[in-house]
Amino acid sequence: MSWIADNANIIGLLFFFTFFCVMAIWIFRPGSKKHYQDQAHIPLNETDESAQQ
């Protein structure tokens, strides 16, 4: 337990750096551009279901 407490800052740094790298790879993977463009255009869609009722 003492080893974990003594090295908590390095363990946290490695954990969050790994998390950041995995998320960056996930976001910028090939083939995901269309998905994120579709998501970006959601507020610009003219069909408003609550206004039609």
Rosetta silent file (secondary structure, phi, psi, omega in degrees, C-alpha in Angstrom):
SEQUENCE: MSWIADNANIIGLLFFFTFFCVMAIWIFRPGSKKHYQDQAHIPLNETDESAQQ
SCORE:     score description
SCORE:     0.000 S_00000001
   1 L     0.000  -33.964 -179.651    0.000    0.000    0.000 S_00000001
   2 H   -65.818  -34.185  179.396    2.866    2.347    0.695 S_00000001
   3 H   -64.017  -40.992  179.587    4.182    1.915   -2.848 S_00000001
   4 H   -65.143  -44.183  179.551    0.846    3.031   -4.297 S_00000001
   5 H   -65.829  -36.616 -179.604    0.696    6.078   -2.021 S_00000001
   6 H   -71.178  -29.659 -176.026    4.295    6.999   -2.803 S_00000001
   7 L  -112.641   21.206 -176.892    3.762    6.750   -6.561 S_00000001
   8 H   -62.358  -35.811 -178.853    0.183    8.011   -6.819 S_00000001
   9 H   -67.704  -39.282  178.222    1.181   11.079   -8.814 S_00000001
  10 H   -69.891  -41.169  179.380    2.982    8.996  -11.471 S_00000001
  11 H   -63.111  -44.095  178.183    0.155    6.448  -11.589 S_00000001
  12 H   -64.029  -41.818  178.472   -2.426    9.222  -12.027 S_00000001
  13 H   -61.801  -45.963  179.179   -0.357   10.906  -14.714 S_00000001
  14 H   -65.049  -39.000  179.056    0.011    7.664  -16.671 S_00000001
  15 H   -62.060  -51.583 -176.473   -3.673    6.859  -16.265 S_00000001
  16 H   -72.147  -31.357  175.024   -4.911   10.222  -17.536 S_00000001
  17 H   -66.526  -42.591  176.964   -2.317   10.408  -20.314 S_00000001
  18 H   -63.370  -43.038  178.089   -3.398    6.952  -21.506 S_00000001
  19 H   -60.739  -44.581  179.225   -7.050    7.990  -21.275 S_00000001
  20 H   -61.414  -45.198 -179.648   -6.339   11.150  -23.296 S_00000001
  21 H   -63.769  -42.474  179.611   -4.485    9.203  -26.005 S_00000001
  22 H   -64.539  -41.966  179.668   -7.237    6.586  -26.288 S_00000001
  23 H   -67.503  -38.057  178.386   -9.928    9.283  -26.545 S_00000001
  24 H   -65.124  -41.054  177.532   -7.945   11.201  -29.182 S_00000001
  25 H   -65.862  -40.143  179.922   -7.524    8.026  -31.238 S_00000001
  26 H   -64.387  -42.418 -177.753  -11.230    7.231  -30.817 S_00000001
  27 H   -70.095  -42.167 -174.566  -12.340   10.697  -31.938 S_00000001
  28 L   -97.312   20.671  179.427   -9.975   10.966  -34.911 S_00000001
  29 L   -69.883  153.836  178.845  -10.316    7.388  -36.140 S_00000001
  30 L   -63.783  139.398  177.643  -10.981    6.886  -39.836 S_00000001
  31 L    92.987   -6.892 -178.014  -14.649    6.796  -40.700 S_00000001
  32 L   -94.482   -4.706 -176.745  -15.908    8.865  -37.784 S_00000001
  33 H   -62.075  -44.690 -178.725  -15.972   12.185  -39.617 S_00000001
  34 H   -63.407  -40.166  179.367  -19.489   11.715  -41.016 S_00000001
  35 H   -60.451  -46.987 -178.384  -20.864   10.773  -37.609 S_00000001
  36 H   -72.187  -29.896  174.273  -19.473   13.896  -35.952 S_00000001
  37 H   -68.496  -39.561  176.334  -20.610   16.116  -38.819 S_00000001
  38 H   -62.789  -41.289  177.919  -24.129   14.719  -38.457 S_00000001
  39 H   -65.245  -35.788 -178.804  -24.000   15.413  -34.727 S_00000001
  40 H   -69.485  -25.881 -177.424  -22.762   18.962  -35.341 S_00000001
  41 L   -92.312    2.609 -179.975  -25.736   19.741  -37.592 S_00000001
  42 H   -58.707  -46.097 -179.750  -28.430   18.650  -35.114 S_00000001
  43 H   -65.726  -18.444 -177.355  -29.109   22.215  -33.846 S_00000001
  44 H   -92.241   -4.422  178.718  -29.481   23.408  -37.447 S_00000001
  45 L   -64.610  138.060 -176.652  -32.177   20.915  -38.410 S_00000001
  46 L   -85.301  -15.089 -179.697  -35.390   22.682  -39.332 S_00000001
  47 L   -82.597  114.312  178.508  -37.723   19.948  -38.140 S_00000001
  48 L  -114.839  107.899 -174.099  -38.783   20.752  -34.611 S_00000001
  49 H   -64.862  -33.283 -178.692  -41.073   18.031  -33.250 S_00000001
  50 H   -72.875  -27.634  178.960  -42.328   20.110  -30.322 S_00000001
  51 H   -78.331  -21.782 -178.326  -43.401   22.965  -32.654 S_00000001
  52 H   -80.097  -17.939 -176.508  -45.402   20.609  -34.881 S_00000001
  53 L   -86.777    0.000    0.000  -47.723   19.462  -32.101 S_00000001
